[in-house]
């Protein structure tokens, strides 16, 4: 194709690009864009032609003040700085939201070296960011592969929690998870997300007690470049990052009143404003929150807004402390030992009877988190075989609670010596009719747990948990 024909069809050629393209004059005016730019930013060519490029609000742009000597207005046009390669930055879309892009920019000169302008290409990398977050979430799931979405327990109290999670997950109503520190409120929040209709969208977790008031507002709602000292770039807040999915606000009782007002607005109008910006940003997020405090007492003390309480407390889930579900302790011990075996490679197979009796009698003020920490400690001291009381943290024996019966549920079965084998505990009791219905459903479905769940009108994970609860061996069921 001859050169003049190439020039004739240049616009069509540029519109085939997947990356956004924008051409800027030496004085900063937008001269041309392509279709990918329109898709990326929401701005049509008519919206931006002849407008200053600062309209796009790129947080990587560095402007220079013009002087009497005619100094350039932008560092890109400064010969001392040169082109911009693979720069990660945020652009402001037409709707006010931010888009994370990879920008390449070069100045254009004619054959005599006269400056003609600059061309920038913009690659959308927001999907890469989303996938990075998904990898992190999947990694966490692999670490918690046991039980109901990583939550371990067959006690009646936990089965009740699982049933509520399954029902709540199908709704978009706000949820508050109440429970003592270490009971697994974060696991419940993640289970609600994974079991719900938003599971293919972002899940963002944030601890509200981790930052002071000013930083907390910026973390939740984002800020614009220059909003305060140290704000060198635009920042996308947690709510914007969670758009379309779920956001988990841990320790919500610690949010300052000033931030509570903004949080209430998000719930009521599904809009917020970034720090340093007055442009409303639309957001579609389901809020899951958690606290170990009594929010009603905080309302009485004027530390928590009553209107916010009624907004977030549409559905409440109460997690029992570990001391109230002691029959789950052997299952938790077995699961945590299994994980530590994989990490450490040590041939440690379980607890001695004395150690298990101590676990069953201890009051566990730190709940499941403390139990896991005790086993982590024991794995450091023990070399192989069984964990004894000598391997456990000294304070456990001192604080043993005599009010908790020193009994182990079920029969303790001696483990084999091989690595990877863990002492386990066979629970007795339960509902015989429920067990029979489950076995019948598994036989009718030829062992397919998903089909059995449909026959019973329950979730597949509930089938799995009931099989574990009743000690049902699928192979034995199918051959008898």
Number of C-alpha atoms within 10 A of each C-alpha: 5 6 7 9 9 12 11 10 10 11 14 13 12 16 16 11 14 17 22 23 23 22 23 23 19 18 14 18 18 23 19 18 25 22 20 22 24 18 13 19 20 15 17 15 17 10 11 19 17 15 15 15 20 14 14 18 16 21 19 17 14 10 12 14 9 11 9 5 6 8 13 17 17 16 17 22 22 14 10 8 9 13 16 15 12 13 13 16 20 24 21 20 17 16 13 18 18 23 18 20 22 17 22 17 20 17 21 17 12 9 6 6 8 9 14 14 21 21 19 19 21 24 20 21 15 16 10 11 13 16 13 12 15 16 12 11 16 12 11 12 15 10 11 18 14 18 18 21 18 18 19 22 24 23 18 13 15 18 17 14 17 23 13 16 20 19 12 20 20 14 15 16 15 20 25 24 22 21 19 18 18 19 21 20 26 19 17 23 26 24 20 26 26 18 18 20 14 20 17 12 16 21 26 20 18 18 16 24 16 13 13 11 15 13 11 20 24 20 19 23 23 23 23 20 19 14 16 12 7 8 14 14 17 23 21 21 18 21 28 24 23 22 18 18 23 29 25 27 24 24 21 23 22 19 23 19 14 11 15 21 13 17 23 19 14 21 19 11 10 16 19 23 18 24 22 15 14 10 13 14 19 18 20 16 23 25 23 27 27 26 20 17 16 11 20 14 11 15 16 11 10 11 17 21 19 14 12 17 17 11 16 22 17 11 16 16 19 16 18 17 21 23 19 12 15 23 21 21 23 25 21 19 22 18 20 19 26 19 16 17 19 12 9 11 12 17 19 26 25 24 25 17 16 13 19 22 16 21 26 24 23 24 21 21 17 16 18 21 15 16 21 19 15 17 20 16 14 20 20 12 13 17 13 15 18 20 24 17 20 12 19 23 15 11 8 17 16 9 13 16 17 10 9 14 12 16 15 20 16 14 11 16 11 13 15 12 14 11 16 17 17 25 21 20 20 15 21 11 8 14 8 10 9 12 17 11 14 22 20 17 21 24 18 14 16 14 17 14 22 17 16 24 20 14 16 16 9 14 17 18 18 18 20 16 20 18 18 15 18 19 13 15 11 16 9 8 14 13 7 6
